[in-house]
Amino acid sequence: MPTILSTHRSARRAACTWLLASGMLAACGGDSPTAGAPQPPRGILVLDGFIQPGLTFLGDTGTASTRLVFAPPTEFDAGGFTLERDTVLAVSSRGAGDLLYLADVRTSQLRRIQLPARSNPGRARLFRGSTGLALVAVALRDSSAIALVSVAGTAAPTITRLGNVGTCPTDMFQYDNATWVVDANSNCRVNYAVQGDVRLIRIPAGGTARDTLTLTGLRGSGASAIVSGDVAYVSAGGDANFAGFPYVLTSSGAIAKIDLRTRRVQATRPMPPGTYGAGTKLGLDGFLYVSLFENLSSFGGRIAKVRTDDLSFVTSGPTPWMALRSPAGAEVQCGSGQADALGRLHCIANGAGSVTSLIVFSVAGVEIRRLSAGQGGVDLALR
């Protein structure tokens, strides 16, 4: 897999220290991307978020799959996960126990860690600690804090907090000797109501200062970041009222491109009018892939392909999202899309009984593969 974040290379190397202590030796790999022509993915991971919570592992060919069970449905409610090399990080919210899950995708080893009660954790990522050892950073949405979890072998984890990091922190990353926090600026403790535009908060190492950059036009309680070199792509899904049907859309999602060196917004791209959501992944082909709903009535799952330089849509038809078709020419809808290095889009769709399918499309947008991928699928990643 090509390296996404240059400053995360050291964190990944340091992660081997933690993985060694935890017995997860297989998760430690080199940081250099494979030379030569683009290759198919080494593996495909689907997160089953409900009914049968856990991971389904699939290959680039064939129909065989294996599963790693995370927890009973009452304990797990994650809508996504983070893949850092060969380590998967996922969390359960306050309603499902405030838990952190760490899994080695090569050995299927799993560790479940209790986080502070009613902290309502969001995304988790691997961080580099001040001593060079790896930490697991977790956004605590109801505590205005980031939890820094140190794990060594089978010993009880040590958890410290980095506080005063916004109204509802939902993501974080490290860049240039500082921690950067994505603040969704929503009332996550009560009803997730949007309070204002998403903010990016910079916290220098060893200091108490907080530098805040407001991302005008980005609103939503599910904001997240992708970092590539010196650039961050922050996305938020939009603002809607789901109190009664028909649902009312206040604003669609959007993506902002930020130069981390100058701390300036270079571009902002709103999602198409009437759409909701902006779940963004960096494809292994270098494009951004954004999953969204076409509207709040039929909730048709769409995927937009976006250029990283100016955030413009790559279109192949009359709509701003990708025109995905079956071999017979019928329209196909799916979500959680990411392309491999060959430009083939991978996505998931839930059918009758929430049975999940992995669907792969050619560069031309024609379905070339479909197979079972567990039940209750909510997210996908390529290795």
Secondary structure, 3 states (H helix, E strand, C coil): CCCCCCCHHHHHHHHHHHHHHHCCHHHCCCCCCCCCCCCCCCCEEEEECCCCCEEEEECCCCCCEEEEECCCHHHCCCCCCEEECCEEEEEECHHHCCEEEEEECCCCEEEEEECCCCCCEEEEEEEECCCCCEEEEEEECCCCEEEEEECCCCCCCEEEEEECCCCCEEEEEEECCEEEEEECCEECCCCCEECCCCEEEEEECCCCCCEEEECCCCCCCCCEEEEECCEEEEEEEEEEECCCCCCEEEEEEEEEEEECCCCEEEEEEECCCCCEEEEEEECCCCCEEEEEECCCCCCCEEEEEECCCCCCECCCCCCCCCCCECCCCCECCCEEEEECCCCCEEEEEECHHHEEEEEEECCCCEEEEEEEEEECEEEEEEC
